[in-house]
Amino acid sequence: MTLQTLVQAIKSVLAAFAGIQSNDQRKKDFEQGSWGTYIVVGLVLTIVLVFVLILLVSAIL
């Protein structure tokens, strides 16, 4: 896995999180990239999001 592949996977997962990824881009991602990369990036970004939300709520309350 190259750095460019990792960056593309992160961009794709963030776009999917935001709900702005097109169906064509999704198809292109899975044709060119490894599904494992997207799963790992998705899990890591989900964990980061949960921790950020926990920290944010803890700081506010």
C-alpha positions, 0 to 999 in steps of 0.5 A, a space after each residue: 500500500 502506497 501513501 497515495 493509496 492511503 490518502 485516497 482511501 482516507 478521502 473516500 471514507 471521509 466523503 462517505 462519512 459526510 454522505 457526499 461520495 458519488 456512486 461512480 467514485 465508490 465504484 472506482 475506489 473498489 475497482 482500484 483499491 483493496 477493500 481491506 484498506 477501506 475497512 481498516 481506514 473506516 474503522 480507524 476513523 470511526 474510533 477517532 470520531 467516537 473519541 473526539 465526540 467523547 472528549 468534546 462532550 466531556 469538555 462541555 459538561 
